[in-house]
Amino acid sequence: MSAVQNRETWYHGSPVQFTTLREGSTITRWRELAEAFARKPSRLSYDKYGAGPITHNGALKDCFLYVIDTDIEIGRDIIQHPRTTMDEGAEFITLRDLPVRLIATLP
């Protein structure tokens, strides 16, 4: 599988502040999806072609958006989420702890 360098940003959203993302967490290249996941919705949907907004029922406030703060490689550090209901490439699982950098507090 191909190496993914820092120039391709990977995001994680959470209602909790931390500096290390634990193994088994989900990440995505889609910022808006990470922002939605930060609110811990039980339902989430989006237009198949990405033309419309992401809709969800998450209501948490003061959530956090992170970027992965190291180089990662698909197949070594992350894998496609094996049980995702989303499109291929939308959601990945971490295979090791990864450093993160807080980039936004979501109101």
MMTF fields as JSON, N, C-alpha, C and O atoms, coordinates in Angstrom:
{
  "mmtfVersion": "1.0.0",
  "mmtfProducer": "UNKNOWN",
  "numBonds": 427,
  "numAtoms": 428,
  "numGroups": 107,
  "numChains": 1,
  "numModels": 1,
  "chainsPerModel": [1],
  "groupsPerChain": [107],
  "chainIdList": ["A"],
  "bondAtomList": [4, 2, 8, 6, 12, 10, 16, 14, 20, 18, 24, 22, 28, 26, 32, 30, 36, 34, 40, 38, 44, 42, 48, 46, 52, 50, 56, 54, 60, 58, 64, 62, 68, 66, 72, 70, 76, 74, 80, 78, 84, 82, 88, 86, 92, 90, 96, 94, 100, 98, 104, 102, 108, 106, 112, 110, 116, 114, 120, 118, 124, 122, 128, 126, 132, 130, 136, 134, 140, 138, 144, 142, 148, 146, 152, 150, 156, 154, 160, 158, 164, 162, 168, 166, 172, 170, 176, 174, 180, 178, 184, 182, 188, 186, 192, 190, 196, 194, 200, 198, 204, 202, 208, 206, 212, 210, 216, 214, 220, 218, 224, 222, 228, 226, 232, 230, 236, 234, 240, 238, 244, 242, 248, 246, 252, 250, 256, 254, 260, 258, 264, 262, 268, 266, 272, 270, 276, 274, 280, 278, 284, 282, 288, 286, 292, 290, 296, 294, 300, 298, 304, 302, 308, 306, 312, 310, 316, 314, 320, 318, 324, 322, 328, 326, 332, 330, 336, 334, 340, 338, 344, 342, 348, 346, 352, 350, 356, 354, 360, 358, 364, 362, 368, 366, 372, 370, 376, 374, 380, 378, 384, 382, 388, 386, 392, 390, 396, 394, 400, 398, 404, 402, 408, 406, 412, 410, 416, 414, 420, 418, 424, 422],
  "bondOrderList": [1, 1, 1, 1, 1, 1, 1, 1, 1, 1, 1, 1, 1, 1, 1, 1, 1, 1, 1, 1, 1, 1, 1, 1, 1, 1, 1, 1, 1, 1, 1, 1, 1, 1, 1, 1, 1, 1, 1, 1, 1, 1, 1, 1, 1, 1, 1, 1, 1, 1, 1, 1, 1, 1, 1, 1, 1, 1, 1, 1, 1, 1, 1, 1, 1, 1, 1, 1, 1, 1, 1, 1, 1, 1, 1, 1, 1, 1, 1, 1, 1, 1, 1, 1, 1, 1, 1, 1, 1, 1, 1, 1, 1, 1, 1, 1, 1, 1, 1, 1, 1, 1, 1, 1, 1, 1],
  "groupList": [{"groupName": "MET", "atomNameList": ["N", "CA", "C", "O"], "elementList": ["N", "C", "C", "O"], "formalChargeList": [0, 0, 0, 0], "bondAtomList": [1, 0, 2, 1, 3, 2], "bondOrderList": [1, 1, 2], "singleLetterCode": "M", "chemCompType": "L-PEPTIDE LINKING"}, {"groupName": "SER", "atomNameList": ["N", "CA", "C", "O"], "elementList": ["N", "C", "C", "O"], "formalChargeList": [0, 0, 0, 0], "bondAtomList": [1, 0, 2, 1, 3, 2], "bondOrderList": [1, 1, 2], "singleLetterCode": "S", "chemCompType": "L-PEPTIDE LINKING"}, {"groupName": "ALA", "atomNameList": ["N", "CA", "C", "O"], "elementList": ["N", "C", "C", "O"], "formalChargeList": [0, 0, 0, 0], "bondAtomList": [1, 0, 2, 1, 3, 2], "bondOrderList": [1, 1, 2], "singleLetterCode": "A", "chemCompType": "L-PEPTIDE LINKING"}, {"groupName": "VAL", "atomNameList": ["N", "CA", "C", "O"], "elementList": ["N", "C", "C", "O"], "formalChargeList": [0, 0, 0, 0], "bondAtomList": [1, 0, 2, 1, 3, 2], "bondOrderList": [1, 1, 2], "singleLetterCode": "V", "chemCompType": "L-PEPTIDE LINKING"}, {"groupName": "GLN", "atomNameList": ["N", "CA", "C", "O"], "elementList": ["N", "C", "C", "O"], "formalChargeList": [0, 0, 0, 0], "bondAtomList": [1, 0, 2, 1, 3, 2], "bondOrderList": [1, 1, 2], "singleLetterCode": "Q", "chemCompType": "L-PEPTIDE LINKING"}, {"groupName": "ASN", "atomNameList": ["N", "CA", "C", "O"], "elementList": ["N", "C", "C", "O"], "formalChargeList": [0, 0, 0, 0], "bondAtomList": [1, 0, 2, 1, 3, 2], "bondOrderList": [1, 1, 2], "singleLetterCode": "N", "chemCompType": "L-PEPTIDE LINKING"}, {"groupName": "ARG", "atomNameList": ["N", "CA", "C", "O"], "elementList": ["N", "C", "C", "O"], "formalChargeList": [0, 0, 0, 0], "bondAtomList": [1, 0, 2, 1, 3, 2], "bondOrderList": [1, 1, 2], "singleLetterCode": "R", "chemCompType": "L-PEPTIDE LINKING"}, {"groupName": "GLU", "atomNameList": ["N", "CA", "C", "O"], "elementList": ["N", "C", "C", "O"], "formalChargeList": [0, 0, 0, 0], "bondAtomList": [1, 0, 2, 1, 3, 2], "bondOrderList": [1, 1, 2], "singleLetterCode": "E", "chemCompType": "L-PEPTIDE LINKING"}, {"groupName": "THR", "atomNameList": ["N", "CA", "C", "O"], "elementList": ["N", "C", "C", "O"], "formalChargeList": [0, 0, 0, 0], "bondAtomList": [1, 0, 2, 1, 3, 2], "bondOrderList": [1, 1, 2], "singleLetterCode": "T", "chemCompType": "L-PEPTIDE LINKING"}, {"groupName": "TRP", "atomNameList": ["N", "CA", "C", "O"], "elementList": ["N", "C", "C", "O"], "formalChargeList": [0, 0, 0, 0], "bondAtomList": [1, 0, 2, 1, 3, 2], "bondOrderList": [1, 1, 2], "singleLetterCode": "W", "chemCompType": "L-PEPTIDE LINKING"}, {"groupName": "TYR", "atomNameList": ["N", "CA", "C", "O"], "elementList": ["N", "C", "C", "O"], "formalChargeList": [0, 0, 0, 0], "bondAtomList": [1, 0, 2, 1, 3, 2], "bondOrderList": [1, 1, 2], "singleLetterCode": "Y", "chemCompType": "L-PEPTIDE LINKING"}, {"groupName": "HIS", "atomNameList": ["N", "CA", "C", "O"], "elementList": ["N", "C", "C", "O"], "formalChargeList": [0, 0, 0, 0], "bondAtomList": [1, 0, 2, 1, 3, 2], "bondOrderList": [1, 1, 2], "singleLetterCode": "H", "chemCompType": "L-PEPTIDE LINKING"}, {"groupName": "GLY", "atomNameList": ["N", "CA", "C", "O"], "elementList": ["N", "C", "C", "O"], "formalChargeList": [0, 0, 0, 0], "bondAtomList": [1, 0, 2, 1, 3, 2], "bondOrderList": [1, 1, 2], "singleLetterCode": "G", "chemCompType": "PEPTIDE LINKING"}, {"groupName": "PRO", "atomNameList": ["N", "CA", "C", "O"], "elementList": ["N", "C", "C", "O"], "formalChargeList": [0, 0, 0, 0], "bondAtomList": [1, 0, 2, 1, 3, 2], "bondOrderList": [1, 1, 2], "singleLetterCode": "P", "chemCompType": "L-PEPTIDE LINKING"}, {"groupName": "PHE", "atomNameList": ["N", "CA", "C", "O"], "elementList": ["N", "C", "C", "O"], "formalChargeList": [0, 0, 0, 0], "bondAtomList": [1, 0, 2, 1, 3, 2], "bondOrderList": [1, 1, 2], "singleLetterCode": "F", "chemCompType": "L-PEPTIDE LINKING"}, {"groupName": "LEU", "atomNameList": ["N", "CA", "C", "O"], "elementList": ["N", "C", "C", "O"], "formalChargeList": [0, 0, 0, 0], "bondAtomList": [1, 0, 2, 1, 3, 2], "bondOrderList": [1, 1, 2], "singleLetterCode": "L", "chemCompType": "L-PEPTIDE LINKING"}, {"groupName": "ILE", "atomNameList": ["N", "CA", "C", "O"], "elementList": ["N", "C", "C", "O"], "formalChargeList": [0, 0, 0, 0], "bondAtomList": [1, 0, 2, 1, 3, 2], "bondOrderList": [1, 1, 2], "singleLetterCode": "I", "chemCompType": "L-PEPTIDE LINKING"}, {"groupName": "LYS", "atomNameList": ["N", "CA", "C", "O"], "elementList": ["N", "C", "C", "O"], "formalChargeList": [0, 0, 0, 0], "bondAtomList": [1, 0, 2, 1, 3, 2], "bondOrderList": [1, 1, 2], "singleLetterCode": "K", "chemCompType": "L-PEPTIDE LINKING"}, {"groupName": "ASP", "atomNameList": ["N", "CA", "C", "O"], "elementList": ["N", "C", "C", "O"], "formalChargeList": [0, 0, 0, 0], "bondAtomList": [1, 0, 2, 1, 3, 2], "bondOrderList": [1, 1, 2], "singleLetterCode": "D", "chemCompType": "L-PEPTIDE LINKING"}, {"groupName": "CYS", "atomNameList": ["N", "CA", "C", "O"], "elementList": ["N", "C", "C", "O"], "formalChargeList": [0, 0, 0, 0], "bondAtomList": [1, 0, 2, 1, 3, 2], "bondOrderList": [1, 1, 2], "singleLetterCode": "C", "chemCompType": "L-PEPTIDE LINKING"}],
  "groupTypeList": [0, 1, 2, 3, 4, 5, 6, 7, 8, 9, 10, 11, 12, 1, 13, 3, 4, 14, 8, 8, 15, 6, 7, 12, 1, 8, 16, 8, 6, 9, 6, 7, 15, 2, 7, 2, 14, 2, 6, 17, 13, 1, 6, 15, 1, 10, 18, 17, 10, 12, 2, 12, 13, 16, 8, 11, 5, 12, 2, 15, 17, 18, 19, 14, 15, 10, 3, 16, 18, 8, 18, 16, 7, 16, 12, 6, 18, 16, 16, 4, 11, 13, 6, 8, 8, 0, 18, 7, 12, 2, 7, 14, 16, 8, 15, 6, 18, 15, 13, 3, 6, 15, 16, 2, 8, 15, 13],
  "groupIdList": [1, 2, 3, 4, 5, 6, 7, 8, 9, 10, 11, 12, 13, 14, 15, 16, 17, 18, 19, 20, 21, 22, 23, 24, 25, 26, 27, 28, 29, 30, 31, 32, 33, 34, 35, 36, 37, 38, 39, 40, 41, 42, 43, 44, 45, 46, 47, 48, 49, 50, 51, 52, 53, 54, 55, 56, 57, 58, 59, 60, 61, 62, 63, 64, 65, 66, 67, 68, 69, 70, 71, 72, 73, 74, 75, 76, 77, 78, 79, 80, 81, 82, 83, 84, 85, 86, 87, 88, 89, 90, 91, 92, 93, 94, 95, 96, 97, 98, 99, 100, 101, 102, 103, 104, 105, 106, 107],
  "secStructList": [7, 7, 3, 3, 7, 6, 6, 1, 7, 7, 3, 3, 3, 3, 1, 1, 7, 7, 1, 3, 3, 7, 6, 6, 7, 3, 3, 5, 1, 7, 2, 2, 2, 2, 2, 2, 2, 2, 6, 7, 7, 1, 7, 3, 3, 7, 7, 6, 6, 1, 7, 1, 7, 7, 3, 3, 7, 7, 7, 7, 7, 1, 3, 3, 3, 3, 3, 3, 7, 1, 7, 3, 3, 5, 6, 6, 6, 3, 3, 3, 7, 6, 6, 7, 7, 1, 7, 6, 6, 1, 7, 3, 3, 3, 1, 1, 7, 3, 3, 3, 3, 3, 3, 3, 3, 3, 7],
  "xCoordList": [0.836, 0.0, 0.874, 2.055, 0.309, 1.097, 1.357, 0.55, 2.496, 2.819, 2.03, 1.855, 1.562, 0.842, 1.713, 1.999, 2.127, 3.007, 2.178, 0.973, 2.839, 2.173, 1.406, 0.452, 1.804, 1.108, -0.352, -1.15, -0.704, -2.095, -2.58, -2.162, -3.443, -3.868, -4.888, -5.836, -4.673, -5.597, -6.176, -5.449, -7.503, -8.221, -8.838, -9.112, -9.048, -9.804, -10.574, -10.005, -11.853, -12.668, -13.059, -13.308, -13.113, -13.403, -13.983, -13.698, -14.798, -15.252, -14.222, -14.474, -13.071, -12.053, -10.742, -10.415, -9.998, -8.677, -7.607, -7.688, -6.592, -5.483, -4.349, -4.505, -3.216, -2.076, -1.693, -0.91, -2.236, -1.945, -3.249, -4.051, -3.458, -4.634, -4.342, -3.322, -5.208, -4.969, -5.206, -6.028, -4.463, -4.653, -6.121, -6.754, -6.663, -8.062, -9.019, -10.227, -8.496, -9.321, -9.56, -8.855, -10.548, -10.845, -10.263, -10.251, -9.78, -9.309, -9.842, -10.273, -9.802, -10.308, -9.56, -8.998, -9.548, -8.991, -10.05, -9.74, -11.277, -12.423, -12.681, -13.243, -12.265, -12.363, -13.798, -14.018, -14.768, -16.156, -16.673, -17.489, -16.213, -16.612, -16.031, -16.729, -14.777, -14.161, -14.883, -15.092, -15.261, -15.998, -17.347, -17.759, -18.021, -19.302, -19.097, -19.855, -18.088, -17.805, -17.435, -17.664, -16.867, -16.499, -17.72, -17.593, -18.88, -20.116, -20.794, -21.874, -20.158, -20.617, -22.071, -22.888, -22.394, -23.768, -24.066, -23.168, -25.326, -25.739, -26.192, -26.277, -26.489, -26.848, -26.089, -25.948, -25.601, -24.859, -25.085, -25.097, -25.265, -25.411, -24.826, -24.684, -24.493, -23.988, -24.339, -24.601, -24.34, -24.613, -23.504, -22.328, -23.85, -22.875, -21.779, -20.642, -22.098, -21.128, -20.488, -19.729, -20.795, -20.181, -20.662, -20.019, -21.782, -22.272, -23.003, -22.99, -23.627, -24.408, -23.693, -22.606, -24.316, -23.714, -23.827, -24.668, -22.987, -23.099, -24.177, -24.127, -25.147, -26.185, -25.996, -25.587, -26.3, -26.14, -26.982, -27.499, -27.107, -27.892, -27.025, -27.539, -25.727, -24.839, -25.062, -25.234, -25.059, -25.372, -24.325, -24.524, -23.227, -22.211, -21.625, -21.478, -21.292, -20.664, -19.222, -18.825, -18.445, -17.044, -16.269, -15.642, -16.326, -15.57, -14.259, -14.025, -13.408, -12.069, -11.739, -12.127, -11.016, -10.571, -9.051, -8.369, -8.534, -7.101, -6.622, -7.406, -5.317, -4.657, -3.606, -3.027, -3.374, -2.321, -0.994, -0.767, -0.126, 1.091, 2.342, 3.39, 2.215, 3.346, 3.029, 1.873, 4.044, 3.815, 3.172, 3.519, 2.244, 1.612, 1.554, 1.582, 1.474, 1.432, 0.239, 0.042, -0.553, -1.692, -1.151, -0.239, -1.715, -1.287, -0.3, -0.185, 0.406, 1.343, 0.811, 0.81, 0.36, -0.11, -1.632, -2.2, -2.279, -3.743, -4.241, -3.51, -5.508, -6.178, -7.577, -8.144, -8.112, -9.509, -10.375, -10.164, -11.342, -12.235, -12.946, -13.631, -12.799, -13.355, -14.883, -15.473, -15.528, -16.985, -17.699, -18.814, -17.055, -17.666, -18.88, -18.95, -19.814, -20.958, -20.787, -21.676, -19.634, -19.345, -18.598, -18.219, -18.398, -17.666, -16.231, -15.667, -15.662, -14.274, -13.37, -13.52, -12.449, -11.502, -11.974, -11.23, -13.187, -13.699, -13.258, -13.082, -13.08, -12.841, -11.76, -11.834, -10.759, -9.652, -9.497, -9.936, -8.872, -8.592, -7.088, -6.303, -6.694, -5.272, -4.796, -5.508, -3.578, -2.988, -1.955, -1.379, -1.731, -0.808, -1.196, -1.947, -0.691, -0.901, -0.218, 0.88, -0.873, -0.336, -0.392, -1.385, 0.661, 0.608, -0.358, -0.455, -1.067, -1.998, -1.709, -1.064, -2.209, -2.104, -3.502, -4.189, -3.917, -5.222, -5.203, -4.319, -6.189, -6.243, -7.485, -7.529, -8.515, -9.738, -10.577, -10.621, -11.238, -12.291, -13.593, -13.797, -14.474, -15.728, -16.842, -17.111, -17.488, -18.549, -19.803, -20.776],
  "yCoordList": [-1.19, 0.0, 1.244, 1.176, 2.36, 3.574, 4.272, 4.202, 4.943, 5.748, 7.051, 7.623, 7.506, 8.769, 9.725, 9.468, 10.801, 11.769, 12.878, 12.977, 13.715, 14.811, 15.747, 16.391, 15.834, 16.758, 16.356, 17.156, 15.142, 14.697, 14.678, 13.832, 15.59, 15.776, 14.724, 14.431, 14.166, 13.212, 13.85, 14.444, 13.722, 14.381, 13.373, 12.226, 13.845, 13.105, 14.131, 15.141, 13.891, 14.766, 14.067, 12.862, 14.832, 14.229, 15.269, 16.458, 14.83, 15.746, 15.868, 16.566, 15.199, 15.14, 15.731, 15.572, 16.412, 16.92, 15.899, 15.268, 15.728, 14.805, 15.145, 16.011, 14.477, 14.707, 13.455, 13.53, 12.313, 11.053, 10.338, 10.075, 10.025, 9.274, 7.796, 7.3, 7.105, 5.695, 4.763, 5.028, 3.676, 2.596, 2.191, 2.102, 1.946, 1.544, 2.706, 2.497, 3.928, 5.113, 5.298, 4.719, 6.101, 6.357, 7.699, 8.663, 7.743, 8.985, 9.066, 8.068, 10.269, 10.499, 11.659, 12.498, 11.714, 12.859, 13.948, 15.048, 13.65, 14.536, 15.328, 14.806, 16.583, 17.423, 17.496, 17.338, 17.732, 17.877, 16.594, 16.655, 15.453, 14.188, 14.077, 13.662, 14.437, 14.416, 15.377, 15.064, 16.548, 17.507, 16.925, 17.113, 16.235, 15.605, 14.491, 14.393, 13.659, 12.563, 13.081, 12.394, 14.281, 14.861, 14.991, 14.961, 15.131, 15.325, 14.014, 14.022, 12.882, 11.533, 11.257, 10.903, 11.417, 11.148, 9.645, 8.824, 9.312, 7.913, 7.69, 6.552, 8.806, 8.734, 9.82, 10.947, 9.451, 10.392, 10.001, 8.816, 10.998, 10.703, 11.844, 12.973, 11.508, 12.503, 12.077, 10.905, 13.054, 12.814, 11.95, 12.211, 10.944, 10.019, 10.736, 10.267, 11.85, 12.572, 13.738, 14.511, 13.868, 14.917, 16.319, 17.299, 16.422, 17.734, 18.461, 19.691, 17.735, 18.349, 18.286, 17.719, 18.873, 18.867, 17.483, 16.668, 17.244, 16.053, 16.348, 17.375, 15.458, 15.624, 14.564, 13.438, 14.944, 14.012, 14.492, 15.609, 13.628, 13.981, 14.239, 14.282, 14.409, 14.725, 16.145, 17.056, 16.337, 17.661, 18.175, 19.224, 17.466, 17.91, 19.25, 19.528, 20.075, 21.378, 21.33, 20.415, 22.318, 22.442, 21.156, 20.616, 20.68, 19.499, 19.967, 21.166, 19.015, 19.348, 18.65, 17.505, 19.367, 18.815, 18.733, 19.701, 17.559, 17.288, 16.906, 16.465, 17.078, 16.484, 15.522, 15.736, 14.459, 13.52, 14.238, 14.81, 14.211, 15.015, 14.181, 14.392, 13.238, 12.418, 11.829, 11.819, 11.345, 10.627, 9.282, 8.638, 8.866, 7.561, 6.826, 7.427, 5.523, 4.677, 3.735, 3.048, 3.719, 2.807, 1.382, 1.07, 0.532, -0.856, -1.1, -2.22, -0.062, -0.191, 0.53, -0.029, 1.768, 2.588, 2.672, 2.857, 2.535, 2.614, 1.614, 1.21, 1.229, 0.388, 0.941, 1.641, 0.619, 0.948, 0.345, -0.802, 1.102, 0.589, -0.649, -0.563, -1.799, -3.038, -3.137, -3.934, -2.34, -2.441, -1.124, -0.896, -0.267, 1.021, 0.847, -0.093, 1.748, 1.797, 2.955, 3.242, 3.609, 4.748, 4.292, 3.128, 5.235, 4.962, 4.522, 4.874, 3.757, 3.335, 4.561, 5.511, 4.533, 5.627, 6.733, 7.684, 6.637, 7.699, 7.537, 8.53, 6.307, 6.07, 5.0, 3.923, 5.317, 4.407, 4.182, 5.002, 3.068, 2.703, 2.774, 2.332, 3.332, 3.404, 2.067, 1.412, 1.67, 0.414, 0.63, -0.323, 1.893, 2.227, 3.589, 4.326, 3.93, 5.267, 6.273, 6.021, 7.42, 8.451, 9.82, 10.143, 10.626, 11.981, 12.835, 12.694, 13.717, 14.621, 16.052, 16.311, 16.98, 18.396, 18.997, 18.845, 19.671, 20.345, 21.518, 22.37, 21.567, 22.685, 23.543, 24.659, 23.031, 23.833, 23.343, 22.152, 24.296, 23.969, 24.24, 25.327, 23.248, 23.347, 23.809, 23.164, 24.917, 25.46, 24.601, 24.916],
  "zCoordList": [0.0, 0.0, 0.0, 0.342, -0.376, -0.527, 0.804, 1.731, 0.874, 2.048, 1.973, 0.897, 3.116, 3.196, 3.996, 5.165, 3.395, 4.047, 4.687, 4.457, 5.496, 6.199, 5.28, 5.716, 4.017, 3.116, 2.915, 2.425, 3.282, 3.254, 4.696, 5.487, 5.027, 6.405, 6.82, 6.092, 8.001, 8.608, 9.862, 10.658, 10.034, 11.126, 12.088, 11.735, 13.323, 14.323, 15.134, 15.551, 15.364, 16.19, 17.474, 17.481, 18.578, 19.886, 20.834, 20.697, 21.799, 22.841, 23.976, 24.959, 23.852, 24.908, 24.38, 23.204, 25.25, 24.885, 25.251, 26.304, 24.377, 24.614, 23.658, 22.797, 23.797, 22.909, 22.13, 21.183, 22.517, 21.836, 21.527, 22.424, 20.254, 19.824, 20.011, 19.534, 20.685, 21.004, 19.822, 18.944, 19.831, 18.866, 18.849, 19.9, 17.659, 17.519, 17.302, 17.184, 17.247, 17.012, 15.514, 14.687, 15.181, 13.775, 13.34, 14.104, 12.096, 11.495, 10.069, 9.491, 9.519, 8.172, 7.529, 8.233, 6.213, 5.49, 5.317, 4.859, 5.675, 5.471, 6.756, 7.719, 6.753, 7.957, 8.489, 9.69, 7.613, 8.058, 8.711, 9.631, 8.252, 8.856, 10.263, 11.188, 10.433, 11.768, 12.712, 13.884, 12.196, 13.02, 13.459, 14.604, 12.572, 12.913, 13.942, 14.907, 13.741, 14.682, 16.071, 17.066, 16.147, 17.443, 18.356, 19.58, 17.763, 18.539, 18.926, 19.516, 18.593, 18.959, 18.561, 19.411, 17.277, 16.838, 16.795, 16.612, 16.965, 16.773, 15.335, 14.873, 14.614, 13.195, 12.447, 12.922, 11.262, 10.433, 8.984, 8.652, 8.116, 6.691, 5.871, 6.341, 4.631, 3.707, 2.299, 2.031, 1.399, -0.009, -0.584, -0.332, -1.336, -1.909, -2.678, -2.713, -3.285, -4.102, -3.354, -3.938, -2.059, -1.259, -1.586, -1.212, -2.278, -2.693, -1.567, -1.519, -0.681, 0.378, 1.715, 1.827, 2.729, 4.066, 4.727, 4.347, 5.694, 6.531, 7.561, 8.239, 7.683, 8.69, 9.764, 9.481, 10.999, 12.12, 13.297, 13.298, 14.294, 15.471, 16.7, 17.818, 16.508, 17.629, 18.101, 17.291, 19.414, 19.954, 20.938, 21.551, 21.098, 22.045, 21.633, 20.443, 22.604, 22.364, 22.839, 23.562, 22.43, 22.83, 22.601, 23.512, 21.368, 20.945, 20.334, 20.187, 19.979, 19.525, 18.213, 17.98, 17.365, 16.095, 16.124, 16.459, 15.769, 15.78, 14.395, 13.554, 14.16, 13.01, 13.546, 14.611, 12.786, 13.133, 12.91, 11.843, 13.905, 13.893, 13.616, 14.226, 12.691, 12.27, 10.899, 10.476, 10.216, 8.963, 9.282, 10.272, 8.443, 8.626, 7.305, 6.231, 7.411, 6.225, 6.313, 7.315, 5.245, 5.18, 5.153, 4.388, 5.984, 6.073, 7.205, 7.702, 7.609, 8.726, 9.957, 11.054, 9.78, 10.89, 10.967, 12.043, 9.825, 9.749, 8.71, 7.806, 8.865, 7.874, 7.624, 8.463, 6.472, 6.175, 7.28, 7.672, 7.783, 8.824, 8.285, 7.266, 8.944, 8.39, 8.445, 7.715, 9.298, 9.44, 9.141, 9.609, 8.365, 8.065, 7.159, 6.368, 7.286, 6.377, 5.391, 4.591, 5.465, 4.588, 3.35, 3.217, 2.456, 1.229, 1.535, 2.572, 0.625, 0.768, 0.857, 0.088, 1.783, 1.959, 2.883, 3.123, 3.409, 4.273, 5.725, 6.432, 6.172, 7.601, 7.778, 7.188, 8.6, 8.861, 10.36, 11.167, 10.726, 12.122, 12.35, 11.511, 13.488, 13.817, 14.378, 15.14, 13.991, 14.455, 15.554, 16.078, 15.895, 16.983, 17.531, 16.892, 18.709, 19.25, 18.326, 17.829, 18.098, 17.207, 17.887, 18.538, 17.743, 18.289, 17.475, 16.256, 18.163, 17.492, 17.907, 18.923, 17.086, 17.375, 17.293, 16.283, 18.342, 18.378, 17.418, 17.492, 16.503, 15.547, 15.697, 15.18, 16.408, 16.549, 17.723, 18.034, 18.359, 19.311, 18.582, 18.042, 18.568, 17.813, 18.746, 19.758, 18.413, 19.301, 19.286, 19.971]
}
